[in-house]
Amino acid sequence: MNSSITINDTTLRDGEQAAGVAFQIPEKISIAALLDAIGVPEIEVGIPAMGAVETEAIRAMLSLGLRAQLLGWNRAVPSDILASIRCGLKRIHISVPVSDRQMAAKFQGDRPRLLRQLRQCVEMALEQGLWVSVGAEDASRTPLEQVIELAQMAQSWGCRRFRYCDTVGILDPFSTYKQIRRLVRAIDIPVEMHTHDDLGMATANALAGIRAGAQSVNTTVNGLGERAGNAPLEEVVMALRCTLGIDVGVDTRRLRELSQQVARASGAPLPPWKAIVGDNAFAHESGIHAAGVLRDPQTYEPFPPEAVGGQRRLVLGKHSGRHLLLQILKEHGIPVEQIPPGQLEKLLEQVRQHVTHCKHPIPPAELARYCRATLTQWAQHTPEPIPEESHPDVV
């Protein structure tokens, strides 16, 4: 396993290929700038052959003078390579189908023609001084011997990296490790992982490939991508740090900021339980968990929320207990010592009933207002129920 891993983020190419996603040029520019600002070293910025709007966006990103290396994605078609050259790109990736099914659909099963065309495109790019990588589309459904043969050819032609693509996301971490271990031993150029999440294992497979010796990995912010998406940048970066001890040089404190920016631009809001950057990633409701976190946050958190730009939230809900209720009331200036015996338990039961009925937690500030208004009555009788019109803010 290598300790130096390159993140090659493809949010602006494969991420934008997600159904219904279409970035505007200013959005592409701002996403590229933020990826660069947090330290992502390589960004796959698009497909020059798509036409004028795409090339305009790529030229605009090139003009920013970013530290990150910008790559364009190409088919093994000479006109694609020319489009990349005309954009001003200095690095390109060329993708070719390698499985029988993909080759039949795109090259009528003519493998010799595919190889001739690929070599022509590689040589065309190298003659112009471009840095070239080659990718094996659908490698995970292709006999490994054929993948290795292609990788060795690409290396002999002067390509600088080889991308192994689990195009339809059918691998598991164990088979990934075996495949990539053999591939890495068969060539001298770096192997790059490109994984999809169709079976929910994109991040795990990316890490398995890195354990096996891959030196580069494709990611997308929030896992944005075709079908079930790609390996999420935020997950890969934090998993590398937390499980393998590898720091890829990304400022993780801005991961949530980046996530929210891409969510807005893509029109694809995140589920609250999304790993690393979701609203509930550091939210605690149940009594046991909340009590533990109040004593020591590490009891129920893998790393501090501040490490990824997040914030710890203690949520009053159906499973909350006395410790959390008291803590929230104290934080909002409620003199809890004035609450009569037995009334705290009654209030907690009201909270549980309210949440069950309204299907959202009670904002702490609203609960505090309610308690403050009824504090003088607690000694005589149970206060009125919590108003049902409580605002459904997530807290």
C-alpha positions in Angstrom: 0.0 0.0 0.0 1.2 3.5 -0.9 1.1 6.3 1.6 0.9 8.9 -1.1 -2.6 8.8 -2.7 -3.9 11.2 -5.4 -7.5 12.3 -5.3 -8.8 12.9 -8.9 -12.2 14.4 -8.4 -14.7 13.9 -11.3 -17.7 15.8 -9.9 -17.6 18.1 -12.9 -17.6 15.2 -15.4 -19.0 11.9 -14.0 -20.9 13.7 -11.3 -22.7 15.9 -13.8 -23.7 12.8 -15.7 -26.2 12.0 -12.9 -29.7 12.0 -14.2 -31.2 15.5 -14.0 -28.0 17.3 -13.1 -26.8 20.2 -15.2 -24.3 22.7 -13.9 -24.2 26.2 -15.2 -20.8 27.6 -16.2 -20.5 29.8 -13.1 -21.4 26.8 -10.9 -18.7 24.7 -12.5 -16.2 27.5 -12.0 -17.0 27.9 -8.3 -17.0 24.2 -7.6 -13.6 23.9 -9.3 -12.2 26.8 -7.3 -13.4 25.3 -4.0 -12.0 21.9 -4.9 -8.7 23.6 -5.6 -8.9 25.7 -2.4 -9.3 22.7 -0.1 -6.4 21.0 -1.7 -7.8 18.5 -4.3 -4.8 17.9 -6.6 -6.6 16.8 -9.8 -10.0 17.7 -11.2 -11.6 16.0 -14.2 -13.4 19.1 -15.6 -15.6 17.7 -18.4 -15.8 16.3 -21.9 -14.5 18.8 -24.5 -16.2 16.9 -27.4 -19.6 17.8 -26.0 -19.5 21.1 -27.7 -19.2 24.9 -27.4 -20.8 25.3 -23.9 -18.6 22.6 -22.4 -15.4 23.9 -24.0 -16.3 27.4 -22.8 -16.6 26.1 -19.2 -13.3 24.2 -19.5 -11.5 27.3 -20.9 -12.9 29.4 -18.0 -11.6 26.9 -15.5 -8.2 26.8 -17.1 -8.0 30.6 -17.0 -8.4 30.5 -13.2 -4.7 29.5 -12.8 -5.6 26.8 -10.2 -2.9 24.7 -8.5 -4.9 21.6 -9.3 -4.2 19.7 -12.5 -7.2 19.8 -14.8 -8.1 16.8 -17.0 -10.5 16.3 -19.9 -12.3 13.0 -20.5 -12.2 11.5 -24.0 -13.3 8.6 -26.0 -10.8 6.8 -28.2 -11.8 9.0 -31.1 -9.4 11.5 -32.8 -11.9 14.3 -32.9 -12.2 14.0 -29.1 -8.5 14.4 -28.7 -8.5 17.4 -31.0 -11.3 19.0 -28.9 -9.2 18.6 -25.8 -6.1 20.1 -27.5 -8.2 23.1 -28.7 -9.5 23.7 -25.2 -5.9 24.1 -24.0 -5.9 21.1 -21.7 -2.5 19.6 -20.9 -3.8 16.4 -19.3 -6.4 14.1 -20.8 -8.0 10.7 -20.0 -9.0 8.3 -22.7 -11.6 5.7 -21.9 -12.2 2.5 -23.9 -14.7 -0.4 -23.3 -13.0 -3.7 -22.5 -15.8 -6.1 -21.6 -17.3 -8.2 -24.4 -20.7 -6.6 -23.8 -19.4 -3.0 -23.9 -17.1 -3.7 -26.9 -20.0 -5.3 -28.8 -22.1 -2.2 -28.2 -19.5 0.3 -29.2 -16.9 -1.4 -31.4 -19.1 -4.2 -32.9 -16.8 -6.6 -30.9 -13.8 -5.6 -33.0 -11.0 -5.6 -30.4 -8.2 -5.1 -32.9 -9.9 -2.0 -34.2 -10.4 -0.7 -30.7 -6.7 -1.1 -29.9 -5.6 0.5 -33.2 -7.9 3.5 -32.6 -6.7 3.8 -29.0 -3.1 3.8 -30.0 -3.7 6.4 -32.6 -5.3 8.7 -30.1 -2.6 8.2 -27.5 0.1 9.0 -30.0 -1.8 12.0 -31.3 -2.0 13.4 -27.7 1.6 12.5 -26.9 2.8 14.3 -30.0 1.2 17.4 -28.7 3.0 17.0 -25.3 -0.1 16.0 -23.4 -0.1 13.9 -20.2 -2.2 10.9 -21.0 -4.0 8.3 -18.9 -6.1 5.4 -20.2 -9.1 3.8 -18.6 -10.7 0.4 -18.9 -14.4 0.8 -18.9 -16.3 -2.1 -17.4 -13.0 -3.7 -16.3 -14.7 -5.5 -13.4 -16.8 -7.6 -15.9 -13.7 -8.4 -18.0 -11.2 -11.2 -17.6 -8.3 -9.7 -15.7 -5.8 -11.0 -18.3 -7.4 -8.8 -20.9 -7.3 -5.8 -18.6 -3.6 -6.4 -17.8 -2.8 -6.7 -21.5 -4.4 -3.4 -22.2 -2.6 -1.7 -19.3 0.7 -3.1 -20.4 0.1 -1.7 -23.9 -0.9 1.7 -22.6 2.3 1.8 -20.5 4.4 0.8 -23.6 2.8 3.6 -25.6 3.8 6.2 -23.0 0.6 6.6 -20.9 1.2 7.8 -17.4 -1.6 6.1 -15.5 -4.2 3.3 -15.9 -7.7 3.6 -14.6 -9.6 0.5 -13.5 -13.3 1.1 -13.8 -16.0 -0.8 -11.9 -18.5 0.8 -14.2 -21.6 -0.8 -13.0 -20.6 -1.2 -9.3 -20.6 -5.0 -9.1 -17.4 -5.6 -7.1 -16.9 -6.2 -3.4 -13.8 -5.2 -1.4 -12.4 -8.7 -1.3 -12.5 -9.3 -5.1 -11.4 -5.7 -5.7 -8.3 -6.3 -3.6 -7.4 -9.5 -5.5 -7.9 -7.9 -8.9 -6.0 -4.7 -8.2 -3.2 -6.5 -6.5 -2.5 -8.5 -9.6 -2.9 -5.5 -11.9 -0.5 -3.4 -9.8 2.2 -6.1 -9.9 1.8 -6.4 -13.7 2.6 -2.7 -14.6 4.9 0.1 -13.5 2.6 3.0 -14.0 0.1 4.0 -11.2 -3.3 2.4 -11.1 -6.3 4.6 -10.5 -9.6 3.4 -8.9 -13.0 4.4 -10.4 -15.8 2.8 -8.4 -19.6 3.1 -8.6 -22.1 2.6 -5.7 -24.7 0.4 -7.3 -24.3 -2.2 -4.5 -23.4 0.5 -1.8 -19.6 -0.4 -1.9 -18.0 2.4 -3.9 -16.0 3.8 -1.0 -15.1 0.3 0.4 -13.9 -0.8 -3.1 -11.9 2.4 -3.5 -10.1 1.7 -0.2 -9.6 -1.9 -1.1 -7.9 -0.9 -4.3 -5.7 1.5 -2.4 -4.8 -1.3 0.0 -3.8 -3.4 -2.9 -1.5 -0.7 -4.3 -3.5 1.7 -6.4 -2.1 5.2 -6.1 -5.0 7.3 -7.3 -8.8 7.4 -6.8 -11.7 9.0 -8.6 -14.3 10.7 -6.4 -17.3 12.9 -6.6 -18.6 15.3 -4.0 -21.6 13.8 -2.2 -21.2 10.7 -4.4 -22.9 12.4 -7.2 -23.0 10.3 -10.4 -24.8 8.1 -12.8 -27.4 5.6 -11.3 -26.4 5.2 -7.6 -23.4 7.5 -7.9 -19.7 7.3 -7.3 -17.3 7.1 -4.4 -17.9 10.3 -2.4 -15.0 12.6 -2.0 -15.8 13.3 1.7 -16.1 9.6 2.5 -12.9 8.5 0.7 -10.8 11.3 2.3 -12.0 10.7 5.8 -11.9 6.9 5.5 -8.3 7.1 4.3 -7.4 9.3 7.2 -9.3 7.3 9.9 -8.8 3.7 8.8 -5.5 3.7 6.9 -3.8 6.8 8.4 -3.3 8.4 5.0 -3.6 12.2 4.8 -4.2 13.3 1.2 -3.7 17.0 1.9 -7.3 18.0 1.7 -8.6 20.6 4.2 -11.3 18.5 5.6 -12.7 21.4 7.6 -14.3 22.7 4.4 -15.9 19.4 3.3 -19.4 20.3 4.5 -19.1 23.7 2.8 -18.2 22.0 -0.4 -20.9 19.4 0.0 -23.6 22.1 0.4 -22.3 24.0 -2.6 -22.6 21.0 -4.8 -26.0 20.0 -3.4 -27.3 23.4 -4.3 -25.8 23.5 -7.8 -26.9 19.9 -8.6 -30.4 20.3 -7.1 -29.8 17.1 -5.2 -30.2 17.6 -1.5 -28.6 15.2 0.8 -30.4 12.7 3.1 -29.8 13.8 6.7 -28.0 10.6 7.6 -25.4 11.0 4.8 -22.0 10.0 6.1 -19.5 12.8 7.0 -21.6 15.7 5.7 -25.3 14.9 6.4 -27.3 17.0 8.9 -27.5 14.0 11.3 -23.9 12.9 11.0 -23.3 14.4 14.5 -26.8 14.5 15.8 -27.7 12.6 19.0 -31.2 12.0 20.4 -31.4 8.7 22.4 -30.9 9.1 26.1 -27.9 6.7 26.3 -26.1 8.3 23.4 -26.8 11.9 24.4 -25.7 11.3 28.0 -22.5 9.7 26.7 -21.7 12.5 24.3 -22.3 15.1 27.1 -19.7 13.4 29.2 -17.2 12.6 26.4 -18.0 13.2 22.7 -15.7 10.4 21.6 -18.1 7.8 23.1 -20.3 8.1 20.1 -18.4 10.0 17.5 -15.6 8.7 15.2 -14.0 12.2 15.0 -14.9 15.7 16.0 -17.6 17.4 13.8 -15.3 20.4 13.4 -12.9 18.2 11.5 -15.3 18.2 8.5 -16.9 21.6 9.1 -19.9 20.0 10.9 -21.6 20.8 14.2 -22.7 18.5 17.0 -26.5 18.6 17.6 -28.3 17.3 20.6 -31.9 16.6 19.5 -34.9 16.3 21.7 -37.1 13.5 20.4 -38.9 10.3 21.2 -35.8 8.5 22.6 -34.4 11.4 24.6 -33.9 11.2 28.3 -33.7 13.4 31.4 -30.0 14.3 31.0 -30.5 15.8 27.6 -33.6 17.6 28.5 -31.9 19.2 31.6 -28.8 20.1 29.5 -30.9 21.9 26.9 -33.0 23.8 29.4 -29.8 24.9 31.3 -28.3 26.1 28.0 -31.3 28.3 27.4 -31.3 29.8 30.8 -34.1 27.9 32.4 -33.6 27.6 36.2 -34.0 23.9 36.4 -33.7 23.8 40.1 -37.1 25.5 40.3 -38.9 22.7 38.4 -41.0 20.9 40.9 -40.4 17.1 41.5 -42.1 15.0 39.0 -42.7 17.8 36.5 -39.5 17.1 34.5 -40.7 13.5 33.7 -44.1 14.9 32.7 -42.5 17.4 30.4 -40.3 14.7 28.9 -43.4 12.6 28.2 -45.0 15.7 26.5 -41.9 16.0 24.3 -42.2 12.4 23.2 -45.9 12.7 22.4 -45.3 15.9 20.5 -42.5 14.4 18.4 -44.5 11.2 17.7 -47.5 13.3 16.5 -45.6 16.0 14.6 -42.8 13.8 13.1 -40.1 16.3 13.8 -37.9 17.3 16.8 -38.7 20.3 19.0 -36.4 23.2 18.5 -34.7 23.8 21.9 -35.3 27.5 21.8 -39.1 26.9 21.4 -39.1 24.4 24.2 -37.3 26.9 26.4 -39.9 29.6 25.6 -42.7 27.1 26.5 -41.0 26.2 29.8 -40.3 29.8 30.7 -43.9 30.7 30.2 -45.2 27.9 32.3 -42.5 27.7 35.0 -44.7 29.6 37.6 -47.5 27.1 37.1 -45.6 23.9 37.5 -46.0 23.8 41.3 -49.8 23.8 40.9 -50.6 21.6 37.9 -49.3 20.1 34.7 -48.7 22.7 32.0 -50.6 22.9 28.8 -49.5 20.6 26.0 -46.7 21.9 23.8 -48.3 23.8 20.9 -48.6 21.6 17.8 -47.7 24.5 15.6 -44.0 24.2 16.6 -41.8 25.1 13.7 -40.4 22.0 12.0 -36.8 23.2 12.2 -34.3 20.4 12.4 -32.3 21.0 15.6 
